[in-house]
Amino acid sequence: MLRWRQNLPHPALAYVVLAWGLNFSVIKVAYRDFQPAALGLLRYAFMLPLLALWCVWAKQGLKYEPGTFWKLNLAGFLGNGIYMVFFLEGLRTAPPLTAAIALATSPIITVCLSV
C-alpha cells in the first residue's frame, strides 16, 4: 500500500473536500438543463455502477446476509432516496450558500434534537 508524506493531504481526502465544495454550485448550474428528478436519476445512474465496481475492486461482497434485505433497503431508501429528493428540491429553491450552511450544520442540529 502506498504511504503518503505526512505534510501532504491524502488524495482521497482532497477529492472529498473538492467534490463537496463544488457540489452545490455544480447542481445549480445543472438545473439550467435538468429538472431535479432527472438530475437525481442521473446521479444514481452513475453512482450505482461506480459503487459496485469499487466494491469488487476492494474485494467486498455484494450479497446481503440472510434476513437483512428489506431492512437494509428500507434504510437505504430513507437515508439516500428521501434525502436526495429533499436535497435536490431544496437546492432548487435555495441559494448555494444557504444550502451549504444548512447541510453543514445539520449534524449539530441532529445532536441538539436527539438530546
C-alpha positions in Angstrom: 0.0 0.0 0.0 1.3 3.5 -0.8 2.2 5.7 2.0 1.7 9.4 1.8 4.0 12.0 3.2 2.6 13.5 6.4 2.9 17.0 5.2 0.7 16.3 2.2 -3.1 15.7 2.3 -4.2 12.3 1.2 -5.6 12.4 -2.4 -8.9 10.8 -1.3 -9.4 13.4 1.3 -8.6 16.2 -1.1 -11.1 14.8 -3.6 -13.9 14.6 -1.0 -13.3 18.3 0.0 -13.3 19.3 -3.6 -16.4 17.3 -4.5 -18.4 18.6 -1.6 -17.1 22.1 -2.1 -18.2 22.1 -5.8 -21.4 20.1 -5.3 -23.8 23.0 -4.7 -22.5 25.2 -7.5 -22.4 22.3 -10.0 -26.0 21.3 -9.2 -27.2 24.9 -9.6 -25.6 25.1 -13.0 -27.1 21.7 -13.9 -30.5 23.0 -13.1 -30.3 25.2 -16.2 -30.7 22.0 -18.3 -32.2 19.4 -15.9 -35.2 19.1 -13.6 -34.5 17.9 -10.0 -35.9 14.5 -10.6 -33.9 13.9 -13.8 -30.7 15.1 -12.1 -31.3 12.8 -9.1 -31.8 9.9 -11.5 -28.6 10.7 -13.4 -26.7 10.9 -10.1 -27.9 7.4 -9.1 -27.4 6.0 -12.7 -23.7 7.0 -12.5 -23.2 6.3 -8.8 -24.5 2.7 -8.5 -22.2 1.1 -11.2 -19.2 3.0 -9.8 -20.1 1.8 -6.3 -20.4 -1.8 -7.5 -17.0 -1.6 -9.3 -15.5 -0.1 -6.1 -16.8 -3.0 -4.0 -15.5 -5.5 -6.5 -12.1 -3.8 -6.6 -12.0 -3.7 -2.8 -13.0 -7.3 -2.6 -16.2 -6.6 -0.8 -19.2 -8.8 -1.2 -22.3 -7.6 -3.0 -24.6 -10.1 -1.3 -26.9 -9.5 1.6 -26.8 -11.5 4.7 -29.9 -13.7 5.1 -32.8 -11.8 6.5 -31.4 -8.3 6.0 -32.6 -7.5 2.5 -35.7 -5.5 3.5 -34.1 -3.8 6.5 -31.1 -2.6 4.5 -33.2 -1.5 1.5 -35.6 0.5 3.8 -32.6 2.2 5.5 -31.1 3.0 2.1 -34.4 4.3 0.8 -34.9 6.6 3.8 -31.2 7.5 4.2 -30.5 8.2 0.5 -33.7 8.2 -1.5 -35.8 10.6 0.5 -32.7 12.6 1.5 -31.9 13.1 -2.2 -35.4 14.3 -3.0 -35.3 16.9 -0.2 -31.7 17.9 -1.1 -32.4 18.4 -4.8 -35.7 20.2 -4.3 -34.3 22.3 -1.5 -31.3 23.3 -3.6 -33.6 24.2 -6.5 -35.2 26.9 -4.4 -32.3 28.0 -2.1 -29.1 29.8 -2.9 -26.0 27.6 -2.9 -24.5 29.4 0.2 -27.7 28.9 2.2 -27.9 25.3 1.2 -24.2 24.6 2.1 -24.7 26.2 5.5 -27.8 24.2 6.2 -26.2 21.0 5.2 -23.0 21.7 7.2 -24.9 22.5 10.3 -27.3 19.5 10.1 -25.1 17.2 12.3 -25.2 19.9 15.0 -29.0 20.3 14.7 -29.3 16.5 14.8 -27.3 16.2 18.0 -29.3 19.0 19.6 -32.6 17.4 18.7 -31.5 14.0 19.9 -30.7 15.3 23.3 
